[in-house]
Amino acid sequence: MTRQEFEIAGVHAYRYAGDGDYSLLLCHGFGGHGGMYDKWAYHRQGKFGADIWSWDMPGFGRTGTRGHFDAAATYAALTRLVAEIRTRQSKPLFLVGSSFGMFIASAGLCIDGVDGAVGQAGFLIPGGPALTAMRMLFASPPMQMFLASPIGQACWINTDEVNNADENYGDPAVALHMKSDPDRLVAMKLIGLATLAHFEPPQPLLKNAKPFLMVVAEFDRMLGGVDQVRANFEAVGGPTTVLIKNASDKHQIMLSETEWFSEQVDNWCKVSLNR
């Protein structure tokens, strides 16, 4: 199996073609891009046969101007991408959001053609307490004045200070590879996070009826504990499941616990298809 790369629906996308019963569309994290999941995708596709897609969200990797993120534009891009994937295959399609990508994977439940979603190590869910608190912060008059000022417009967030790869990826070799990746995101404009705080999907996620799986390490330091994850997860309706990797403290369990994560997602997808 070889990775395919192409420009479709206005974004840079990747495909690991497979003949399984369903497809996955990966939504990457804060400092990442769609091409960073080779290790997981090759392993998973080889063992379970899923048709795996991935993409660079606008402002990441090779899509748009790097570091210039906009949540509404990202949702619009995902909607176009899902429609394009649907013209190429008709299998059930599940989104997989990693960390920061949780926001778009959960919001993507509103998109026709998406059959369910998996969230890995994240809690940025529209309607949840984390994004609600972020909205209050960015909506405050002092913050609005700051963002409108030349200094606010010039502010960037260093992704390495948000995500310590040495601690969170579970493998020093993987962390080194990530930090040397020329397509990774080094910094994001602060105003981009404001668009995330104010973003709302077309319908409240409490009205969702599609299956949603949340996977989290028991002692993930970036997320502040399983209880915080559950509190945000409660913002999503429908058949939802929280799966905990006991005794693990790694944020990127998708990469550090590849075998376990792959088996859990495959089992969940097959159960969801048979509901």
N, C-alpha and C positions, 0 to 999 in steps of 0.2 A: 504494500500500500504506500502511495506517495501523496504528499500534501499538495492540493491544488490551490492556487491563488488567483483571484480575479477582482475586477472592479464591477460591482453590481449595485443597483439601487442607490448609487451615490456614495458607497462606502467600500473600503478594502475588506474583502472577505476571504475566508479559507475553508477548504472542505477536505475531510477525510472520508471518502466515499465508502459506504458499507451496505450490506444486503440484509440487515436486521429488520426487525418488525417496527422500529420507530426511529425518529431522528432527534438529535439534540442540537441546540443552538447555544453556544457558550457566550456569556456576557462577562467580560474581564473586569479586573479590579482597578483600584485607584492609580497605581503606578504601572499598570500592565498594558497589554495589547492582545489582539486576538491570535497572534502567532506564537504565543509563549507556552501553549499547552501541548506541544508535540509529545512529550513523555507520557502524559496522561492519555491523550487521544490515541496514540499508537497502541498503547497497552490495552485500552478499553475497546477500541475497534477490533483489534486482533482477537480478543477473548469473547466479546459479546456481539460484535458485528453491527453495532449501531451506525447509522449514517450521521456523522458529526460535522457540524458547521461551526464557524467562529467568525468574529468580525472585530474590526477596530472601530470603537465608538467615535463619533465626531470629536475632534480635539485630541485623539489618542493615535499612536502608531502612525499609519499612513492615510488616515482619513482627516481631511480638513487641516486647519492650522493647529499644530501641537500645543496643548495647554489652554486652548480657547474652547471651553466646554459650555454647553447650554443644554439643560435637561429637556426642555420641550423639543428642541431640534433632535435630540437623541431619540426620544420617543417616536417622532415622525420618521426618523431614519429606520428604526426597528420595524415600524409598521410597513414601510416599503420593502425592507429586506425579507420579512416573513412572506409578503405577497409574492416576491420573486422566487423564494425557495419553493413556494407552493406550485409555481409553474414548472418546476423541475422534478418534483416528487410529491407523492400524495400520502406518504406515511404520517402517522400521528407525530406532532412536533412538540417537544418539551424544551423550555428555556432552562438554562443553568446559569445562575448568577453567582459570581464569586466576589465576596466581600463588598466593595463599592458597587459592583454590578448587580447586587441584590435589588437596588432601587428600580432598575430597568426590567429585571426579570419579573419582579412582583407586579409592576405596572403593566407589563406585557401580557398579563392574564386577561386584560381587557381587549386584546387584539384578536380579531377573527382569524382563525387558522392556527392559533396557539392552543394546545390541548392541556397544558399544565406547566408547572414550573418547579425548579429545585433551587433553593438558596443555600449557598455554602459560606459559612462564617461571615454573616453580615446582619445588620438590623435596620438598614435605611429603607424602611417601607413607608410609602405614602399613607398618611393617616395614623402612623404609629407615633409613640411619644418622642422618639429621637428626632424625627423630621419636624414634628410639631414644635419642639423646643428650638430647633434650628430656625424655623420660620419666625418664631417670636424674636429671636436674636436679630435676624436680618431685617425684620420689619420695624425695629425700634428706630425712632427719629435720629438718634445719634449715629447709628450704624448706616442709615440711609444717607445722611449727610456725608459721612466718611467715604462711602462707596462712590458717591457722586463727585468727590473731590479728586484732584489730580493724583494725590498720594494713593487714595483708595483704588483708583483706576489702574495704578501702576503696581499694586500689591500682588505678589505671587506666593503660592504655598509650595514649599519644598517637600516633595513626596517622600524622600528618605527620612525626614523627620517625623512624618506621620506613620510610616510603615518601616520598622526596623527589620530588614530582610534576614539578617543574621539570626534574629530571635524567632521570626515568624514562619520561615519556610521549612524548618525542620531538618535541613541538610546544608552544611556550609558550601558544598559544591554547587547546589542549586542556587543558593543566595549569591554566590560569586557570579554564576552564569547570568542571573537576573540583572545584577548591577552593571554587567558589561554589555548588556543587550542594547544595541543602538536604537531600537524602536521603542524602548520603554519611555514612560513619561517621567521627566525629571521635576517638572514644576507645573502647577495649574494656576490660572488667574483667580484671585479671591472672588471676583464677581461671579465666576462660574458656580461657586457653591451657593451663592444667593439664588441663582436660577433653580438649583436643586431644592432649596428650602421652600420656594414658592410653587413648585411644580405639583399639579394635581392630574391624575389620570382621568380619562373621560367619564368614568363612574367610580364611586367609592369602592375600595377593595372589600369592604364588608359585604358587598353584594355579590362577590365572586362565588361561582359555583364549580370552578375547575379545581382539580387536585393540586396541592401545594405542599412540598416537602422542604423542611428546614433542617440542615445538617450543621452541627457545631461541636467543637471540641469542648470538653467539660470545663477546662481551665484556660480558655482562650483569653489572654491578657488584653488584647486589643478591644474585646467586646464587653469586658467588665462582668462576665459571668453569664451562666445559662438563664438566670431569672430575667436579666435585661433583654436577652434575645426573645424569650417567651412573651414579655410584655409588648414588644413591637410586633411579634408574630400574630398576636391577638387582633391586630387591625385587619387581618385577612379572613374573609368568610370562606365557606365551602369546606370540602374534606381536607383538612390540614393535619400535618404530622410533624412533630419535632423529634429528630433522631440525634442522640448524643454519643460522641466518641468518648467513652469513659477513660479517665486518667490521662488524657492527652491535653497538652497546653499549646499545640501548634495551630496557628491561625490558618495556614494554607494546607488543611488536611487533604484537600484534593490532590496536592502534589506530594505531601509527606506520608500520606496513608492511601496511596493510589489503589492498591488492591482492595482494601476494605471499602473505600468510598465508591469505587466502580461497581462492586457487587451490590452494595446497598441501593445505589441509584438504579441499576438494572432491575433488581427485584421490585422496587417501588414502581418503576415505569410499567412493568408487566402486570402488576396488580392493578394499577390505574387503568390500563387498557381493558381489563376484564371486569370493571365495575358494572 
